Amino acid sequence: MTHGLHEVAAVDDSPSITRDVSFGYVCGRCSRCCQHKHIQLDPYKIARLARARGESTTTFRASWTVDGRGTTLRQKPDGTCVFLGAEGCEVHPDRPLVCRLYPLGRHLRSDGHEYFSISGGHPQTAGKYTGTGTIVDYLERQETRPFIEAGDAYFRWFQFAYARLAASDDVLISEAVAGADDQGILDMDAMIASHSAATGERAPQSLEARLQLHLSLLHQLVAGMEVDDAQET
């Protein structure tokens, strides 16, 4: 999670902070964590939010993400989240993973090692840190499982694409496939619709089935890419 301008800087960030570490936090619904944040998205998070609003992922990306790229939620002119209303979060049941995790941050290394960071939070937060429970208890209460599983699946695809395209280690994975997304491959609804039109196959309706089909199509796309001989040797 990208920490906002008005948060304290103290973050306990160590590869040893795993799911069994003691942690507890009770949200005070002050909405201070909804300010000055860059909320990153993946196709699953967008699909959840789009479904909640009765929109296609194509419309959602164009309307609610920075530059319509589908990577980051827009902010209002005052720096608050575009979905922060007078009564709080307007998409709370489908809020992105980073919002569910707060004040935790989750990190996944390329070797699959998962660890967490614990933020000190906004200095005026109404939330309360407790000494009860563990990180895994918190993850379960925040219903993070489908978001984590989907995010990790897309991350593995990025790794596959990165390796397939033989991108150098100092190039961001997202940059390695950024050009391809100009064709809308990370727009779940658009890619599935294109697949259905080309094959005559009926598009699945459930979000889980659509997620799996989208991931399958992404892997097929990269696997079928021609790679320069110089890259393969």
N, C-alpha and C positions, 0 to 999 in steps of 0.2 A: 504494500500500500504506500502511496506517495503521501507523506505527511504534510499537512497544510501549514500555512504561514503562521497560524495562531496556536500551534501545538508546541508543547515543550519538546526539547530535542532529545531528552533521555530515552533511549531505546535499548532494552536488554536483548542483544542479538547474538546468539551462539548456536552452533550446530548441535550442541548438547541439549537444547530446549526442545524436547520431543513430546509426544502425546501424553506420556505418563507424568509429566511435570505438574506440580501443584499449581492450580490457577482457578480463579473465580472472578466474575465480574457481573454486576447487575446494572443494566441500562437505566438511566434516569429520564430518558426521552427528552433531553434538553435540546437535541438537534445540533449541538455544537460540532459534532463530528461530521456534519453534512455540509461543512463550509470549507471552501478553498482546498478541495481534494480533486485529484485527477483519478476518476474511477475508471479503471481499465476493464474492457469487455472482451469476451470471446463469442463465437457464434451461438453457443448454448445460452449464455447469459442474455444475449440479445433476443433469442427466441423466447425465453421466459418472459421478458419484459414486453415484447411485442404481442405475445399471446394475451397477456394481462390487459393490454390496451385495445385488443381487437384489431391489431394491425399486422401487416406482413413484416417480415424482417427487412425487406427492401425499404418500405415506408419508414420503419422505425429508424434505420440507419440514417436515412436522409433527413429525418426530422429532429432526432434527439441526440445525435453523436457529432463530435467535433469534425467539421468539414465533410460530414456524411461518410466518413471512412469506416465507421463501425468499430473503432478501437477504444474510444474514450467518451464517456457521457458529457454532454454539454453542461455548462454552468450558466446561471443567470448573471446579469451584469454586476450584481453585488457579490459574486463568487459562491453563492449557495448552489446546491445541486438543483438541476432543472426539475426534479421531481419532489422537491421539498415544498409542501404546501402549508397553509395556516395551521392545520391539525397534525403536521408531521409528514413523514414519508408517505407519498401517495401510491407507492408501488411496494409497500413493505412485504407482503407475502412472497413477492418475486424479486426482492432486492438482490443485488449482486453479491458475490462471495465476500469481497473485501468489506462490505457493509456488515455482513453477518459475523465476520471474524473480529471486527474492531472490539477492543484495542489490540488484538493479536495481528501479527502478520505471518503469512505462511510462505515458505520458500521451498523450492524443489530443485535440487542440483541435477546436473545432467546424468549423474550416476544413479538417480532415483532416490537419493537420500532426502527425506523430508525433515525440516525443522521449522521452528517458529521464533518470532521476535515479539517482545511485549513492550508496547509503547506506554509512556507515562500519561498519554492522553492530553486533551485540552486542559489548560490550567483552571478553567472555570467549569469543568464538566460536572454534571449532576450524577454521573455514574459512580458506582462504588466498587472498588476492588475488594475481593474477599479471599480468605484463605481456605475456602472449602472447594472440594472437587479437584479435578484435573483438567488438562487441556482437552482430552478426549471427551469428557463430560460436557464441556462447553461446546465443542463441535457438534455433539449430538443434539443439545438443546437448540442450537441455532440452525439445525437441519441443513448442514453443509454437505452431506455425502454426495448428492447428485451433482452439485456444483464442482466439488473437488474431482470426482471421477471424470466428469466431462472436460474440465480444464486440463487434467493430466493427459487425457486422451488426445486433445488438440496439441498439447506440448510434445507428446511423442510423435505426432505427425510432423510438427515443425522440425523436430530432430531428424526425422526420416528425410524430409525435404532438404534440410541443411546438408546432410551427408550426401544425398543424391546429387545435389548441385555442386558438391565439393567446395562450399563456401569456406573461406579462411576463418580461423578462430576469432579474429578480431572484428568480424562483421556480425552485426546483430542478426539473429535468426530471422526476425521479422523483415529485415531488409532483403534477405535472400529470396523471399517469396512476395515481396511487396508489389513487384511488377505484375505478377500473376493475378493479384487481387483486383487489378484494374478490370479484369474480366468478370469480377463478382464471385469468385470461387468461395470466399468466406461469407457470402450472403447465403444462408442456409436455404431459404425459400426459393431464391432465384436459381441456385444450382440444382435443387431437386426438381423444380419446374422444368428446367432445361433438359434434365435427364429423362423425365417423364415424356416430354415432347419428342425426344429423340428415339426413345425405346418403346413407347406406348404403354409402359408399365404404370400402374396406378400408384400415385404417391401415398405413402403411409400417412395416417392422421395423427397418431399419438406422437408426442414430442420425443419420447425415448426412441421410438422407431425411426423418426426423422433424423435424430442425432446420429444413430448408428449408420443410416444410409449416407448421410453427409460425410461422415468420417471415411466410409468405404469409398465414396466417390473421390475424396481428396487423395487417398492413398493410391487409387487407380490412376489418377491424373499424374501424380508425381512419378509413379512407377513407369508410366508410358512416355515420360519426357525423354527426348534425345539429349544425351550428354556428350560433350566434346571428348574426342579420343584423348586429348591432353589431360582432361580432368580424370578420366578413368584409369590412367596409367600412374 
